Amino acid sequence: MDREDRLQGVVTRRGLLDEAQKAHPGAYLNWSVLLGNPQLLPEKALSRIMRPNPITIQPNAHLTDAAQQMIMNKVRCMPVVRAGKAIGIIKMLDVFQYVEHEIE
């Protein structure tokens, strides 16, 4: 976020794993290993790790539009933004849970 609370980027699980792998090239790292050993993460500012200009969605968008954007862009979550400000996040898991609830 910048000084006006506008979204500047996102830090992803993949980004954290990539940074840890760069710092420890001979090690086998996955998310579970990293969770148990956070010291494997390099000392870097988030601004150097974050993915700038992430895809976002408006709060009035349809759930199917959010799912389609996440699938097309190969992401598991994306910020919900109003007037350039992040007001939430939607995850693919949220979409699946909603659909599962609707089917029952």
N, C-alpha and C positions, 0 to 999 in steps of 0.2 A: 504494500500500500504506500502511496505517496502522502504528502502532507495534506492533500485534500481527500484522503481515503479512497483514491482510485486504485484499482487493481493494477499491479505492475508485472506480476508473474506468479507462477505456482512452482512449488517443489514437489516432485513426484517420487514415488517409491523407486521407480526405475532410475531416476536421477541420483538418488541416494546410493543405490546399489552400484551404479556405474562409478561414482566418485570413490566409494570404498574399494572397488575392484582396481581402480587406477592406483590407489595408494598401496594396495597389497596384490600385485599382479600374479603372484604364485599361489594365492589362496583361493579355495573354492568358497564363494560367498553366495548365500541366498538370503531371503528376508528373515528367516528364522535365526540364522547365524548372526545377522546384523542386529536383530532385536536383543539377542543374548550378549552381544559384544559391541555396544555402541561406541566404544573407544576405537573401533576400526574405521569410523568416519574421520576424514581429514578435517583439520581446523581450517575451515573456509567460510567466508561470509555467504549467507543464503543468496545474496544477489549474484554470486558467481556460479551458483548451482541451479537457480530457478530457471524455469522455461518462460521466457518473456512472451508477452502477447498471447496468452492462452485463449483457446476457443471458449466462448461464454454463451450463455443463453439468458433471455429475458424472463422475468417471473410470470408473464402472461402466455408464454409458449406452451404448446401442448406436450404432454409427456412423450408421445410418439416422436415428436420433433427432437426432443432431448435425447432419446434413445438412438435415433437415427444419426444425430451428430456425433454421439459418443462412438457408435459403431464405425462410422465413416472415418473418424479421426483416430481410431484405435486408442481411446482413453477410457478409463473406468469411472471418472468423475469430472465434473466441470463446474466452475463457479456460476452462480446465478447473479446477474448484474442488472442494476437499475441506475440509469444516468451515470454510468461509469463507475459506480460504487458496488462492491461485492456485498450482497445481502444474504447469501447462503451458498450452499453447494449441493449438487444433486449427484448421486452415485448410481451406477448401473444396478447395484444391488437394490437400491430404492425402487427402481423401475421393475425389477423382477419380483420383489415383494408385493408391489401394488398389483401387478398382473396376477400373481398367484392368489392374492386375496380376492380379486374380482372373479376369478374362475370358481372359487369355492362356493 
